[in-house]
Amino acid sequence: FKMFIPYISYRPIKCGCIKSFISSIVQYNTSKYITTNRATRPHRLFIRQLSVEPEKEKICSAYSTCETYDLSEIRKHFINKVYASDSNTEYSLAHLPKDASDVLHVKVLTNNNELGHVFIFKRLGSFVCWNVSKSEVWFLKKLLSQYEKSPFSLIDTHEVNEELNFFITNGASSLTDGDIYLSNKLNEENQALEKMAFSNAVALSVKLDAWEIALDRFSGSLRYIPEQLKNNKKIDISRDEIMKKIGELLSLRHQINLYSDTLATPDFYWNHEELERLYSKTCAYLEISKRTKVMNSKMDLCSELVQMLRCHLNDEHSHRLEWMIIILIVFEVIFEILHLVTRWSEK
């Protein structure tokens, strides 16, 4: 994956805790699997230079539930049904530029006149909520599940989420110490575009989370094999199981490669330098590039392990064939000797 990250920002390793990472390396070199449990972020110091409005912090949360969404059908749903949830929360479509056709912006207005925003990303199979309650998030998951393509089957979607705090500021919009600051000097349309830029990076992060979890679980199913090899024990796995593992790995690699272009900076930001800056800085904070490289390394290690098992089974199969041939030759020699003895006795 070709990634370009022009900004560097400190952030603790997100895609795994260091302890489990080191212990897996000690066990065996091919077990360099970083778990997707998030490391606890350190306490963030607020930047006093930023002028933040005196209101409580709000949450920007992202979720990934499938490979892709049927965005056209989702759009039809919100057009036909304005009041979409049991709480009579009002959902309405908002305008986005034509070159952002793979994104859907939905406004959420509650009975308490609290305004939230939802950005649904077609190709990422993810959606991002701004100032949306947990109950409405649950409703959105249920709603979007009707329009999922290739939904995650082995992954609990509650695991695949990301949350960032956001504030309204009198200054310029930025990402500082892991918090999002949105400028109140912009009009509604431009502020929505900035939210979309932040959302795009966070949605990409949770998509990577899904792939990391799937790869982690695949690698976990093979983790006992290096230990058996280390202790010179017989590997208790059949040829059919090996072929199944190869198929799972190829399927996962295909999915990741199929959507690899989503890991690059979208074309939309080429004509919006300020939005590209926000998107790139958020990607740097979420360590998209580093995590992509780690994921590729893990896939290579898994591939090497599976191929090694395949070669091992092929060798065992060859040895069995060799012994079968030897046994057949022995039987042939024995029968020939018996035949000669019989002929000799007759004479």
N, C-alpha and C positions, 0 to 999 in steps of 0.2 A: 504494500500500500504506500503510495507516495503522499506524504503529508508535508505541509509547510506551516510551521508554527513561528511567526515572527516575534512573539512575545514570550518571555520566560517569567514564570511566577512560581513561588514556593507553594507547595501543597503536600501534605502527607500522602504516602502511597495509598491510593484509593482502592485499587483492585485486589488488596489482600493485606493481611497482617504479616509483619516481618517475621514474627516468631514461627508461624506455621510454614512460612516460605523457607526459613533456614532449616527447620527440622526436616522438611521434605527433601532438601538438598543432601542433608547428612545421611538420610536413609538410602538414597540412590540418586545418581546423577540424572536419570531420566524422569525423576519425579519433581522437576522444577515447576510445580503447579502452584500458582498463587491463588488462594481462595478469594472469593468475592465478598467476604465479610468486610465491611468498611472499617478502616481505622478511625478512631475517634479524633475529630479535628481539635486542634488546640484552641484555647480561648482566644478570641479575636479582639484585638484592640481597635476601638473605633477611631477613625481619623478625624481629628478635631477641625481640620481645615474645611471639611465638607459640611455644608450647611444643610442639615436634615430637618425636615418638618417634625414637630413634636407629636408624633403619633406612633402607635405600637408597630413593631415590625410585622411584615406580612410574609407569606410563604409562596415561593415559586416551586412547584412540585412537578416532576416528570415521571411518566410511566411508559413502559414498552410491553405490548401484549401479543404481538404477532410479527410476521415478516413485512406485510404491507396492509394498507387499508383500501377499501373501495371508496375513494373520496367522493366520486360523483353521487353515489347512493347516499352517503352521509349528508351531502349538501341537500339532496332532495328531501331527506328526513327533516332537517331543520327548516327548510322552506315550507313544508306542509304542516309541521307541528311546531308552533311557536312555544307553547307551554308543554315542555317535554317531560317533566318529572312530577312525582306525586306531591311535592311541596309547592307546586305551581310557580316554580322558579322560571323566569322568562329567559329563553334562549333566542338569540338573533344573530344572523350572519353579518359580519363586518367586511368592509372592502379591503382587498389587498391588490397590489399591482399585478398585471397580467403575467409578468415573468416569474411570479411566485405561485404558479398554478398548482404546485404539488403541496401547498399548504392551505389549510382552512382555518379562518379566524372566527371564533364564536364568542359573542358577549354573553355573560351570565349576570342577570339581575335578580337578586333575591327579594323576598318580601320586606326585608329591612333596608331596601335600597342600597345594598352593598353590591358594587359592580366588580365582577371578575372577568377574566379573559382566558380563553382556551385556544391553544394552537395545535392543530392536528396535522401531523406530517405523514403523508401518504407512503413514501418509500422507506421511511424509517420504522413504520408500524408503531409509532409513539405519539403521545400527546402530552402537552405541558399546560399546567393550570397556574394562573396567577390570581391569588386572593379568592380561591374557591374552597368551600368547606369540604370536609372529608365525606360527608353524606352525598354531596353532589359529585365528588370524584368517583365514589362507588357507583352512582347512577350512570355516569359517563362510561365507566368500564363495561357495565352491563349493556348499555346502548351500543357502544362501538363493537362489542363482541359479535353483533349481528352482521357486521360488515368487514370482519377480519378475513384475510387471506393467509393461509398457512399459520394458524394460531399456534402458540407455544403449547406443546402437549406435556413435556416432562419438566417444565419450569413453572414454579409458583410465581405468578406475576407480581405478587406482593414483594418478592425479593428484588424485582427489577424496578427500582425507583430511585430518584435523586431529589433532594430538597435543598434549596438555597433561600436565604432571607433576602428580602428586597425592601428598599426604602425610597421615599420621594425626597429629592434634594433640589436646592436652588441652583446648584452648579450643573456641570455637564454630566451626562450619564457615564457610568463607569462600573468596573468590577474591582472592588477593593477588599483585600483580605477575605475573599470568598463571599462577600455580600454584594448584591446588585443595587446600584443607586441609579434611579431614573430621574431625569430632569423634568421639572414641572414647567419649564419655559417653552416646551415644545407643544405644538398642537396635537390633537388626538390622533391624527393619522400618522405623524412622525413618531410619536411615542409608541404606537402600535408596532411600527416597523422595528424600533429598537427592541421592544419586547420579543418580536419574532426572531431577531438576531441572537439574543440571549437564549431563547427557547430552542433554536436550531442546534446550538452547541450542546445544551443539556439533553435534548432528545437524542442526539448522537451518542452521548455518554451512556444513557440507559440502554441504547441498542447494543453498545459494546458490552455492557453488563450482561445482557442476555446471552451473547456469544461466549463470554467468559464463563458464565455459569454452566452452559451446555458443555463447553470444553473441559471444565473442571470435573464435571460428573463423568464424562467419558474417560478422562485420565484416571479418576478415582477407581473406575471399574477395572483398570489394569495395574493398579498400584501394588497388588500382591505378587505379581509376576516377577519383578526384579528381586524381591526378597526370596522367592523360591529358587531363582537362579543363583543368588548369592550363597544360599545354604546347600546348593547342589541337590535340590529336590526335583522330583519329576513335575513338570508343568501339567497341571490338571485342566487342560483345555482342548477341546476338539477342533478339528479342521473347520467344521461348520461354524463354530463360535468365532474362530479367527476370521473367517470370511465375512461374518456378520459385523465384527468390529471394523474391518476394513471398509465395509459399506457405510457404516455410521460415520467414520472419519471422512471418507470421500464426500458424503452428503453434507457434513458440516463445513468442510473446506469449500464445497461448491456454493453453499449459501453465502459464506463470507465473501468469496471472490465475486459472486454475482452482484452483490451490493457494495463492492469495494469502492466504486466511484462516489458513494454517499459519504465516504470518509474524507474526500477532498473538499476544498472550499467550493460551495455551490456557485454556479455562474451568476446567480442573482446579485452577489456581492461585488462583482467586478465593476459595476457601475455605481456602487454605493460604498465609497471608501470608509466613511465613518462607521457604517454598519459592519463592514468587513473587519474593522479594527476591534469592535466589540465582540464579534463572533470569534475571531482568532484568539483574542485574549482569554475568552471563556474556555475555548478548546485547550489552550495552554494550561490554564488552571486545572482543568479536568484531566489533564495528561493524556489526551487522545492519542497523540503520536507515540508516546512511550508505551502505553497499554497495547497499541496495535502491534508494535515490535515484539513485546512480550508474548502476545497471543500467537503471533507467527512462530516464535521460537518454541512455544509449547506444542503447537501443531506439528512442527518438524520433529520434536522429540517423540510425540505420540506416534507419528508416522514411522520413525526409525524403530520404535519398540514393536509395533505391529508387524513391520517387515521382517524384523529379527525373529519374531515368533513364527511367521510364515516360513522362513528359511529353516528354522529349527524343526518344524513339522515336516517339511519336505525332506530334510535329512533323515528324520525318523522313518518316513515312508520309504525312502530309498534303501535304508538299512533293512527294513522288513522285506522289501522285494529281494534284496541280495540274499538274505537268509532263506527265503522261500525257494530261490533258484538253487542255492546250495543243497537244501533238503531234497529238492526234486532230483538233483544230480546224484545225491547219495542213494536215494531210492532206486534210481535207474541203474546205478552200479550194483546195488544189492540184487536187483532182479536179474541183471545180466550174469552175475556170479551164480545165482541159483539156477539159471538156465544152463550155464556151462556145467555145473555140478550134475544136473539132471542128465544132460547129454553124456557126460563122462560115465555116470553110473549105468546108463543103458548099454554102453559099449562094453 
